[in-house]
Amino acid sequence: MRRALEVADLSASGGDVPVGAVVLSAAGEVLASGGNERERRADVSAHAEIVALRRAASVVGDGWRLPGCTLVVTLEPCAMCAGAIVAARIERLVFGAFDPKAGAVASLWDLVRDPRLNHRVEVTCGVLAEEAQAQLKAFFAQRRG
C-alpha cells in the first residue's frame, strides 16, 4: 500500500486525483503500477486500477487475464474498475480509503464478490485508510484554494 500511495502522489503532481494502484504477482513481486491519468490523457477510463491492470497484462503476456494476482489500490474501486478487476480474474483486492460516493466493492455495491458473476475476488478493506483519505482531502483542499 505504501507503494500505491507513492504512485498516487505522482498522479496528484500531474493534476489528477491522487489514486495509486499496484499489481502483484502470485509470488508477491510488483508487476506494474499506475496512477490516475484521466486529466493528463483526457481519457475517462484512465483510472489508476485500469492503468495498472493494462500494464500488468502486458508484462504477464497472457492477454487480459491476471490469475493469482493481487491489486492494491489507495481508494475503493468504482463500478468500472470493479468490473475490470473481475474480468481480469484478479485473485485478491486490497484497498485503502472507502469511497461512499462511488465505491463498488463495499460502500455502494459489492461487485467483485457478487455470486452471480463468473469470478469472485478476495477483498481486504481499509489498509492505511487514514493515510489514503488524508492524501485525497489534501488534494481537494488545495484545488478549492
C-alpha positions as CSV (number, residue, x, y, z in Angstrom):
1,M,0.0,0.0,0.0
2,R,2.9,2.4,0.7
3,R,4.0,2.0,-3.0
4,A,0.4,2.7,-4.1
5,L,0.4,5.9,-2.0
6,E,3.6,7.0,-3.7
7,V,2.1,6.4,-7.1
8,A,-0.9,8.4,-6.0
9,D,1.3,11.3,-5.1
10,L,2.7,11.3,-8.7
11,S,-0.8,11.4,-10.1
12,A,-1.6,14.5,-7.9
13,S,1.6,16.2,-9.1
14,G,0.2,15.8,-12.7
15,G,-3.1,17.3,-11.8
16,D,-5.1,14.1,-11.4
17,V,-6.9,12.9,-8.3
18,P,-4.3,11.0,-6.2
19,V,-5.2,7.4,-6.6
20,G,-2.5,4.8,-7.0
21,A,-2.6,1.1,-7.8
22,V,0.0,-1.7,-7.8
23,V,-0.4,-5.2,-9.2
24,L,1.5,-8.0,-7.5
25,S,2.2,-11.5,-8.9
26,A,1.2,-14.6,-7.1
27,A,4.7,-14.6,-5.7
28,G,4.3,-11.1,-4.4
29,E,6.5,-9.4,-7.0
30,V,5.5,-6.0,-8.3
31,L,4.3,-6.5,-11.9
32,A,3.1,-2.9,-12.6
33,S,1.7,0.2,-11.1
34,G,-0.4,3.1,-12.3
35,G,-2.0,6.3,-11.1
36,N,-5.0,8.2,-12.3
37,E,-4.2,9.7,-15.7
38,R,-7.7,10.9,-16.7
39,E,-6.8,14.6,-16.9
40,R,-3.4,14.0,-18.4
41,R,-4.7,11.7,-21.1
42,A,-8.2,13.2,-21.4
43,D,-9.4,9.6,-21.1
44,V,-12.4,8.7,-18.9
45,S,-11.2,5.2,-18.5
46,A,-7.6,6.1,-17.3
47,H,-8.3,5.3,-13.6
48,A,-5.4,4.0,-11.6
49,E,-6.7,0.5,-11.5
50,I,-7.3,0.3,-15.3
51,V,-3.8,1.8,-16.0
52,A,-2.1,-0.7,-13.6
53,L,-4.2,-3.7,-14.9
54,R,-3.3,-2.9,-18.6
55,R,0.4,-2.6,-17.7
56,A,0.4,-5.8,-15.7
57,A,-1.3,-7.7,-18.5
58,S,1.4,-6.6,-21.0
59,V,4.1,-7.8,-18.6
60,V,2.4,-11.1,-18.0
61,G,1.7,-11.5,-21.7
62,D,-1.4,-13.6,-21.2
63,G,-3.8,-11.2,-22.9
64,W,-6.1,-9.8,-20.3
65,R,-6.1,-12.5,-17.6
66,L,-4.2,-11.9,-14.3
67,P,-5.0,-15.0,-12.3
68,G,-3.3,-15.3,-8.9
69,C,-2.5,-11.6,-8.9
70,T,-3.3,-9.0,-6.2
71,L,-4.3,-5.5,-6.9
72,V,-3.5,-2.9,-4.2
73,V,-5.2,0.5,-4.6
74,T,-5.5,3.5,-2.4
75,L,-9.2,4.1,-3.0
76,E,-12.1,1.7,-3.2
77,P,-12.7,0.9,-6.9
78,C,-15.7,2.4,-8.8
79,A,-18.1,0.2,-10.8
80,M,-16.0,0.4,-14.0
81,C,-12.8,-0.6,-12.1
82,A,-14.6,-3.4,-10.1
83,G,-15.8,-4.8,-13.4
84,A,-12.3,-4.8,-14.9
85,I,-11.0,-6.5,-11.7
86,V,-13.5,-9.3,-12.1
87,A,-12.8,-9.6,-15.9
88,A,-9.1,-9.8,-15.3
89,R,-9.6,-12.6,-12.8
90,I,-7.7,-10.8,-10.1
91,E,-7.5,-13.1,-7.1
92,R,-7.2,-10.5,-4.3
93,L,-8.0,-6.8,-3.9
94,V,-6.6,-4.7,-1.2
95,F,-7.8,-1.1,-0.9
96,G,-7.3,1.8,1.5
97,A,-9.9,4.5,1.7
98,F,-13.6,3.8,1.3
99,D,-15.5,5.8,-1.3
100,P,-19.0,6.5,-0.1
101,K,-20.0,8.3,-3.3
102,A,-18.8,5.8,-5.9
103,G,-17.3,2.7,-4.2
104,A,-18.4,-0.6,-5.8
105,V,-16.7,-3.0,-3.5
106,A,-18.1,-2.2,-0.1
107,S,-19.7,1.3,0.1
108,L,-22.5,1.3,-2.5
109,W,-22.2,-2.2,-4.1
110,D,-20.1,-5.3,-3.9
111,L,-19.5,-6.2,-7.5
112,V,-16.3,-8.1,-7.0
113,R,-17.9,-10.7,-4.7
114,D,-21.3,-10.9,-6.4
115,P,-22.2,-14.6,-6.6
116,R,-24.0,-14.0,-9.9
117,L,-20.7,-13.3,-11.7
118,N,-18.3,-15.8,-13.1
119,H,-15.4,-14.8,-10.8
120,R,-15.2,-13.6,-7.2
121,V,-12.3,-11.6,-5.6
122,E,-11.0,-11.9,-2.1
123,V,-11.1,-8.4,-0.5
124,T,-9.2,-6.7,2.3
125,C,-10.5,-3.2,3.1
126,G,-9.2,-0.2,4.9
127,V,-5.4,-0.8,4.7
128,L,-3.7,2.5,5.5
129,A,-7.1,4.1,5.0
130,E,-6.4,7.2,7.1
131,E,-3.3,8.0,5.0
132,A,-5.1,7.4,1.7
133,Q,-8.0,9.6,2.9
134,A,-5.7,12.3,4.1
135,Q,-4.0,12.4,0.7
136,L,-7.3,12.8,-1.1
137,K,-8.5,15.5,1.4
138,A,-5.3,17.5,1.0
139,F,-5.6,17.3,-2.8
140,F,-9.2,18.6,-2.9
141,A,-8.5,21.3,-0.2
142,Q,-5.6,22.6,-2.4
143,R,-7.8,22.6,-5.5
144,R,-10.5,24.6,-3.7
145,G,-8.0,27.1,-2.5
